[in-house]
């Protein structure tokens, strides 16, 4: 099992932060790699421990567990962190959140806000064509042509 954020995801994460900043939007990565134990603790929220349900997947069933996902939030100039999908801090008439999502999608991230069953607005992931089933059985991104092509092209 991976123990950290995938290096390619880390590169794209840094590019996302930089590109958002050029648009006048500061983002904070609030979560990236997550261990199975951390995932199970999140899954317990609202079920067997106090709090609201924040995930529908247990340990080993999240792309976070394989270092292939990040969560983000907006960071205001005063340092406050918000998860407001309507906030327009750069005053261009567009939601800062959705501007970040569009940048991420152009980079190849999948956005959790597009999911039908459980919309996860802070969530971005790259699966490189691998399902959770594939990852659980030991396949890794570096085994895929898509991943190798990204590495070779320097993208």
C-alpha positions as CSV (number, residue, x, y, z in Angstrom):
1,X,0.0,0.0,0.0
2,X,1.2,3.5,-0.7
3,X,2.2,5.6,2.3
4,X,2.2,9.1,0.7
5,X,0.8,11.2,-2.1
6,X,1.7,10.0,-5.5
7,X,4.5,12.1,-7.0
8,X,2.5,12.9,-10.2
9,X,-0.5,14.0,-8.1
10,X,1.8,16.2,-6.0
11,X,3.1,17.9,-9.2
12,X,-0.5,18.6,-10.4
13,X,-1.5,19.7,-6.9
14,X,1.3,22.3,-6.9
15,X,0.3,23.4,-10.4
16,X,-3.3,23.7,-9.4
17,X,-2.3,25.9,-6.4
18,X,-0.1,28.1,-8.7
19,X,-2.7,28.4,-11.5
20,X,-5.5,29.3,-9.0
21,X,-3.2,32.0,-7.5
22,X,-2.6,33.6,-10.9
23,X,-6.4,33.9,-11.1
24,X,-6.4,35.6,-7.7
25,X,-7.6,32.6,-5.8
26,X,-5.7,31.1,-2.8
27,X,-6.5,27.5,-2.1
28,X,-5.4,25.2,0.7
29,X,-5.0,21.5,0.3
30,X,-6.9,20.2,3.3
31,X,-6.2,16.5,2.7
32,X,-4.2,14.3,0.5
33,X,-2.9,10.8,1.2
34,X,-4.9,9.2,3.9
35,X,-4.1,5.9,5.7
36,X,-6.6,3.1,6.0
37,X,-6.9,3.8,9.7
38,X,-7.6,7.5,9.0
39,X,-10.2,6.5,6.4
40,X,-11.9,4.2,8.8
41,X,-12.0,6.9,11.4
42,X,-13.7,9.3,8.9
43,X,-16.1,6.6,7.9
44,X,-17.1,6.1,11.6
45,X,-18.2,9.8,11.8
46,X,-21.9,10.0,12.1
47,X,-22.2,6.2,12.3
48,X,-20.4,5.0,15.4
49,X,-18.8,8.3,16.6
50,X,-20.2,11.8,16.9
51,X,-20.3,14.1,13.9
52,X,-21.7,14.3,10.4
53,X,-21.2,11.6,7.8
54,X,-18.3,12.9,5.6
55,X,-17.6,9.8,3.5
56,X,-19.4,6.7,2.2
57,X,-16.2,4.6,1.8
58,X,-14.2,2.6,4.3
59,X,-10.4,2.1,4.4
60,X,-9.0,0.8,1.1
61,X,-12.0,2.1,-0.8
62,X,-10.9,5.7,-1.3
63,X,-8.4,7.1,-3.9
64,X,-7.0,9.0,-0.9
65,X,-5.7,5.7,0.4
66,X,-3.6,5.2,-2.7
67,X,-2.3,8.8,-2.8
68,X,-4.4,9.7,-5.9
69,X,-6.7,12.3,-4.4
70,X,-6.6,15.7,-2.7
71,X,-9.2,17.8,-1.0
72,X,-9.1,21.6,-1.2
73,X,-10.7,24.7,0.3
74,X,-10.5,28.4,-0.3
75,X,-8.2,30.5,1.9
76,X,-9.0,34.1,2.4
77,X,-6.5,36.9,2.7
78,X,-7.0,37.0,6.4
79,X,-6.1,33.3,6.7
80,X,-9.7,32.0,7.2
81,X,-10.4,28.8,5.3
82,X,-13.9,28.4,3.7
83,X,-15.8,25.8,1.8
84,X,-18.2,28.2,0.1
85,X,-18.9,27.1,-3.5
86,X,-20.5,30.5,-4.3
87,X,-17.8,32.9,-2.9
88,X,-16.3,35.3,-5.5
89,X,-13.3,36.7,-3.8
90,X,-11.5,37.8,-7.0
91,X,-14.7,39.7,-8.0
92,X,-14.9,38.5,-11.6
93,X,-18.5,37.4,-11.4
94,X,-17.6,33.7,-11.2
95,X,-17.5,31.4,-8.2
96,X,-13.8,31.0,-7.1
97,X,-14.7,27.4,-6.2
98,X,-15.9,26.6,-9.7
99,X,-12.9,28.4,-11.2
100,X,-10.6,26.0,-9.3
101,X,-12.7,23.0,-10.3
102,X,-12.4,24.0,-14.0
103,X,-8.6,24.4,-13.7
104,X,-8.4,21.0,-12.0
105,X,-10.5,19.3,-14.7
106,X,-8.4,20.8,-17.5
107,X,-5.4,19.2,-15.7
108,X,-7.1,15.8,-15.7
109,X,-8.6,15.7,-12.2
110,X,-12.0,14.2,-11.7
111,X,-14.2,16.3,-9.4
112,X,-16.3,14.8,-6.6
113,X,-19.0,17.4,-7.1
114,X,-19.9,15.6,-10.4
115,X,-20.7,12.4,-8.6
116,X,-24.4,11.4,-8.6
117,X,-24.7,9.5,-5.3
118,X,-22.5,11.4,-2.9
119,X,-21.3,14.8,-4.1
120,X,-17.9,15.5,-2.5
121,X,-17.2,19.2,-3.5
122,X,-13.7,19.5,-2.1
123,X,-12.5,16.2,-3.6
124,X,-10.2,15.9,-6.7
125,X,-8.7,12.7,-7.9
126,X,-6.8,11.2,-10.8
127,X,-7.3,7.4,-11.3
128,X,-5.2,6.8,-14.4
129,X,-7.8,4.4,-15.6
130,X,-7.6,2.3,-12.4
131,X,-10.6,1.4,-10.4
132,X,-10.6,0.9,-6.6
133,X,-10.9,-2.9,-7.4
134,X,-7.7,-2.7,-9.5
135,X,-5.9,-0.8,-6.7
136,X,-7.0,-3.2,-4.0
137,X,-5.5,-6.0,-6.1
138,X,-2.1,-4.3,-6.3
139,X,-2.2,-2.4,-9.6
140,X,-0.6,1.0,-9.4
141,X,-0.6,4.1,-11.6
142,X,3.0,3.5,-12.7
143,X,1.7,0.3,-14.3
144,X,-0.5,2.3,-16.7
145,X,0.4,3.7,-20.1
146,X,-1.3,7.0,-19.2
147,X,0.9,7.5,-16.1
148,X,4.1,6.5,-17.9
149,X,3.3,8.9,-20.8
150,X,2.9,11.7,-18.3
151,X,6.2,10.9,-16.7
152,X,8.0,10.6,-20.1
153,X,6.5,13.8,-21.5
154,X,7.4,15.8,-18.4
155,X,3.9,17.1,-18.2
